[in-house]
Amino acid sequence: MNEPKKTYEEAMAGLYQEFENGADPKPKTPRKLKLGVLEAVPEVFQVRHGLVSMTRFGQQVGELFKRIRQGKELDFMTVWWSGERWIVIEGHHRLTAYREHARETKTPQGQYRVAVAVFKGTPKEAEKKAGDDNTKARNQMTSAEIQEWTWRLLVTGTETSPTALVDLTSVSRQQVYRMVDAIKTLKQGGMAIEEMMELGWWRCRTRSQEVPANEEDPKDGLSEAFKARREKTAKRFFAALEVEFGPTWLKQVDALAYGLATQHPQFAKMLLDSEHLWPLTQELQREAAEEDTESDAQMADIVERNSRIKDSSAF
């Protein structure tokens, strides 16, 4: 039977209990470990848990699996000894790819050894290490994912220093302070940590900006009055642009993008990171990944056809 899903707080409390009561590992700093002894605690250490679609997760695992099949070595996974077990804190895509390869090759996980690097520290320090490794990894997190991770670090109290968060995540100091203010507002309104983590930064941001005081809180956290003001302001923006540049201003995409990127780069970044535009950015990234996958498949088909022609040649 599958164990019931734990909350972040339950999982972290369990890790601290293991950390305080457990014994030292043998050996203390291995360079390789058996696949079968590695475990995952996604509630704490899977940085992009709940942020990445299963399609994208599968694509990334598939690329790693292909490299393993080709005999190529993957980067080491970062592991942490809880006091009782080895836990992967960075490298969950690699862990899944290794397990799939062991299954395909019918290799017992007790005999399948993988490269690791050991991190030493408390559970909270290990959690911070997981985020730091992911932001520096080859398969980097998107801007939206980094902001969600920053939000999570603040909500859970793993890191509360704005300066440290800016250095760790590269999120702007202004954005960190927005998150701090949002947490204060939501806590005053009675929102629990788990709900803040479940909703994520962008939905919590809108809830903290405008939560109706004397009426039932809608699902998106926005009152009708706030939505009406937003709609009115948006129309004024577009009307002003049409008056200034004419009805064809929407066709001047390149000039508009160039102006934002060169004259107001910080505003352009905030615009792309907004709750309304970053899903479109994610969609474009997924489409690009699908095109790359399709191109790889076409190239593989061409190589296979050429190979068959060569094999059938009399020479």
Legacy VTK file of the C-alpha trace (Angstrom):
# vtk DataFile Version 3.0
C-alpha trace
ASCII
DATASET POLYDATA
POINTS 315 float
0.000 0.000 0.000
1.148 3.550 -0.717
1.810 5.711 2.313
-0.536 8.684 2.740
0.866 11.917 1.342
2.603 14.025 3.965
2.480 17.781 4.295
5.680 19.788 4.133
5.630 20.335 7.898
5.097 16.625 8.626
7.903 15.608 6.256
10.317 18.200 7.665
9.490 17.218 11.267
10.189 13.582 10.397
13.548 14.481 8.867
14.578 16.418 11.956
13.671 13.440 14.114
15.839 11.173 11.964
18.630 13.754 11.952
18.668 14.112 15.741
18.269 10.422 16.614
20.088 8.689 13.762
23.604 7.299 13.431
26.471 8.281 11.148
26.529 6.647 7.690
29.111 4.054 6.656
31.058 5.193 4.753
30.508 8.868 5.579
31.376 10.324 2.170
30.801 7.713 -0.559
31.360 8.629 -4.199
28.955 5.968 -5.420
25.875 4.406 -3.872
23.571 1.547 -4.782
20.445 2.779 -6.521
18.281 0.748 -4.160
19.326 2.717 -1.064
18.401 6.119 -2.509
15.089 7.637 -1.492
13.200 10.817 -2.365
11.253 13.177 -0.122
9.506 15.381 -2.708
7.523 17.322 -0.092
10.807 18.939 1.000
13.527 18.426 -1.594
11.911 18.251 -5.011
12.276 21.937 -5.783
9.969 21.976 -8.793
7.457 19.591 -7.245
4.020 20.670 -8.505
5.491 23.285 -10.866
6.518 21.131 -13.809
3.990 19.404 -16.049
4.219 15.628 -16.365
4.887 16.097 -20.092
7.919 18.248 -19.447
9.110 15.987 -16.624
8.826 12.991 -18.944
10.741 14.766 -21.713
13.612 15.624 -19.379
13.770 12.089 -17.965
13.646 10.708 -21.509
16.649 12.784 -22.568
18.645 11.545 -19.564
17.535 7.947 -20.189
18.759 8.212 -23.785
22.192 9.341 -22.581
22.411 6.438 -20.116
21.517 4.000 -22.907
24.332 5.466 -25.002
26.779 4.744 -22.197
27.303 8.388 -21.310
27.859 9.353 -17.691
25.445 11.745 -16.015
26.398 14.377 -13.477
26.415 13.141 -9.902
23.288 13.447 -7.774
23.511 15.372 -4.512
22.505 13.186 -1.575
22.071 13.811 2.144
22.220 11.386 5.068
19.185 11.915 7.296
20.534 9.814 10.123
18.680 6.759 8.842
18.735 6.826 5.035
20.287 8.385 1.938
17.962 10.986 0.422
18.351 12.607 -2.994
18.139 16.375 -2.561
19.081 17.273 -6.155
18.842 15.009 -9.197
15.287 13.623 -9.169
15.137 13.441 -12.984
18.367 11.414 -12.965
17.040 9.168 -10.198
13.941 8.358 -12.278
16.037 7.763 -15.406
18.406 5.426 -13.527
15.491 3.437 -12.094
13.956 3.096 -15.552
17.271 1.922 -17.006
17.708 -0.627 -14.194
14.209 -1.908 -14.930
14.851 -2.135 -18.680
18.180 -3.935 -18.256
16.766 -6.157 -15.477
19.570 -5.033 -13.158
18.724 -5.330 -9.441
18.855 -1.880 -7.855
21.108 -3.367 -5.177
23.735 -3.952 -7.871
23.213 -0.724 -9.841
25.677 1.904 -8.585
25.432 5.636 -9.363
27.691 8.639 -8.783
26.791 10.895 -5.860
28.104 13.901 -3.941
27.342 14.036 -0.221
25.992 17.185 1.388
26.352 17.559 5.145
24.082 19.777 7.209
20.685 20.111 8.840
17.424 19.354 6.988
16.848 23.087 6.464
20.363 23.540 5.106
19.835 20.571 2.803
16.592 22.133 1.552
18.435 25.369 0.693
21.169 23.342 -1.021
18.544 21.635 -3.196
17.289 24.983 -4.486
20.778 26.363 -4.991
21.860 23.303 -7.014
18.742 23.464 -9.187
19.211 27.136 -10.088
22.805 26.384 -11.159
22.060 23.100 -12.918
22.451 22.592 -16.638
18.710 22.030 -16.900
17.980 25.383 -15.271
14.729 26.365 -13.651
12.565 28.911 -15.424
12.133 32.383 -13.960
8.653 31.436 -12.751
9.979 28.295 -11.037
12.725 30.268 -9.300
10.172 32.748 -8.003
7.980 29.931 -6.712
11.013 28.397 -5.003
11.856 31.763 -3.402
8.261 31.993 -2.187
8.506 28.514 -0.705
11.746 29.343 1.146
10.086 32.392 2.700
6.805 30.674 3.556
8.505 27.749 5.285
10.985 29.975 7.085
13.905 28.115 5.524
15.449 31.443 4.557
14.142 34.777 5.860
16.971 37.161 4.959
16.113 39.193 1.823
19.814 39.688 1.054
20.526 35.953 1.293
17.509 35.163 -0.907
18.619 37.626 -3.588
22.079 36.014 -3.617
20.653 32.482 -3.593
17.878 32.819 -6.174
18.723 36.010 -8.164
15.156 37.224 -7.610
15.083 41.006 -7.209
15.071 42.489 -3.709
11.833 44.319 -4.583
10.145 41.019 -5.414
11.365 39.435 -2.172
9.876 42.295 -0.153
6.584 41.889 -2.049
6.566 38.251 -0.963
7.346 39.158 2.661
4.442 41.654 2.708
2.112 39.099 1.109
2.973 36.482 3.739
2.236 38.957 6.561
-1.105 39.888 5.020
-2.150 36.284 4.393
-1.113 35.160 7.873
-3.185 37.960 9.372
-6.077 36.674 7.294
-5.641 33.197 8.777
-4.058 31.396 5.811
-1.926 28.378 6.799
1.556 27.567 5.466
0.345 24.525 3.526
-2.290 26.587 1.713
0.282 29.244 0.781
2.514 26.528 -0.658
-0.392 24.882 -2.471
-1.609 28.133 -4.051
1.874 29.329 -4.995
3.264 32.844 -5.273
1.128 34.344 -8.027
-2.238 33.306 -6.632
-1.156 34.288 -3.128
-0.005 37.629 -4.470
-3.430 38.420 -5.901
-5.148 37.245 -2.720
-2.946 39.466 -0.575
-3.617 42.463 -2.802
-7.381 42.331 -2.711
-9.254 39.972 -0.393
-12.884 41.081 0.105
-13.547 42.095 3.690
-17.289 41.643 3.995
-18.141 39.038 1.389
-17.302 35.467 0.547
-13.719 35.115 -0.717
-13.846 34.031 -4.398
-11.611 31.237 -5.657
-9.139 33.584 -7.352
-8.970 35.908 -4.334
-10.129 38.971 -6.299
-13.190 41.056 -5.600
-15.443 42.196 -8.418
-14.433 45.795 -7.686
-10.748 44.959 -8.152
-11.449 43.107 -11.408
-13.480 46.069 -12.693
-10.634 48.509 -11.910
-8.116 46.230 -13.590
-10.279 45.937 -16.701
-10.787 49.709 -16.859
-7.054 50.429 -16.522
-6.178 47.861 -19.203
-8.619 49.483 -21.647
-7.136 52.922 -20.932
-3.639 51.618 -21.718
-4.711 50.192 -25.071
-6.822 53.234 -25.964
-3.885 55.570 -25.273
-1.556 53.505 -27.432
-4.051 53.486 -30.309
-4.495 57.260 -30.092
-0.728 57.812 -30.110
0.308 55.273 -32.777
-2.860 54.513 -34.710
-4.917 51.304 -35.030
-1.978 49.360 -36.487
0.277 49.770 -33.413
-0.220 46.083 -32.544
1.725 45.175 -35.676
4.809 46.975 -34.368
5.770 44.029 -32.153
9.496 44.233 -32.887
9.708 47.962 -32.096
7.725 47.502 -28.899
9.866 44.576 -27.745
13.061 46.439 -28.646
11.952 49.501 -26.710
11.101 47.511 -23.606
14.321 45.492 -23.725
16.601 48.517 -24.223
14.789 51.327 -22.412
13.081 49.456 -19.567
14.656 45.978 -19.204
13.541 45.583 -15.582
9.946 46.378 -16.530
10.171 43.918 -19.427
11.344 41.210 -17.018
8.517 41.986 -14.584
6.067 41.860 -17.482
7.270 38.410 -18.579
7.210 37.196 -14.977
3.662 38.424 -14.364
0.958 35.898 -13.555
-0.744 36.634 -16.900
2.251 36.262 -19.220
4.533 33.636 -17.678
2.087 30.787 -18.513
2.372 31.881 -22.170
6.165 31.778 -21.831
5.903 28.263 -20.424
3.668 27.266 -23.337
6.202 28.597 -25.853
8.965 26.653 -24.110
6.894 23.467 -24.270
6.183 24.015 -27.971
9.911 24.559 -28.619
10.737 21.357 -26.723
8.161 19.432 -28.769
9.649 20.815 -31.997
13.133 19.763 -30.862
11.840 16.284 -30.023
10.169 16.041 -33.434
13.388 17.191 -35.151
15.386 14.573 -33.220
12.939 11.894 -34.291
13.159 12.982 -37.943
16.965 12.975 -37.808
16.990 9.530 -36.209
14.687 8.292 -38.979
17.017 9.689 -41.660
20.069 8.083 -40.000
18.258 4.745 -39.799
17.238 4.877 -43.479
20.802 5.746 -44.523
22.097 2.888 -42.403
19.732 0.428 -44.131
20.858 1.687 -47.563
24.502 1.245 -46.586
23.903 -2.242 -45.185
22.179 -3.336 -48.411
25.002 -2.045 -50.576
27.168 -4.673 -52.351
30.205 -2.728 -51.200
LINES 1 316
315 0 1 2 3 4 5 6 7 8 9 10 11 12 13 14 15 16 17 18 19 20 21 22 23 24 25 26 27 28 29 30 31 32 33 34 35 36 37 38 39 40 41 42 43 44 45 46 47 48 49 50 51 52 53 54 55 56 57 58 59 60 61 62 63 64 65 66 67 68 69 70 71 72 73 74 75 76 77 78 79 80 81 82 83 84 85 86 87 88 89 90 91 92 93 94 95 96 97 98 99 100 101 102 103 104 105 106 107 108 109 110 111 112 113 114 115 116 117 118 119 120 121 122 123 124 125 126 127 128 129 130 131 132 133 134 135 136 137 138 139 140 141 142 143 144 145 146 147 148 149 150 151 152 153 154 155 156 157 158 159 160 161 162 163 164 165 166 167 168 169 170 171 172 173 174 175 176 177 178 179 180 181 182 183 184 185 186 187 188 189 190 191 192 193 194 195 196 197 198 199 200 201 202 203 204 205 206 207 208 209 210 211 212 213 214 215 216 217 218 219 220 221 222 223 224 225 226 227 228 229 230 231 232 233 234 235 236 237 238 239 240 241 242 243 244 245 246 247 248 249 250 251 252 253 254 255 256 257 258 259 260 261 262 263 264 265 266 267 268 269 270 271 272 273 274 275 276 277 278 279 280 281 282 283 284 285 286 287 288 289 290 291 292 293 294 295 296 297 298 299 300 301 302 303 304 305 306 307 308 309 310 311 312 313 314
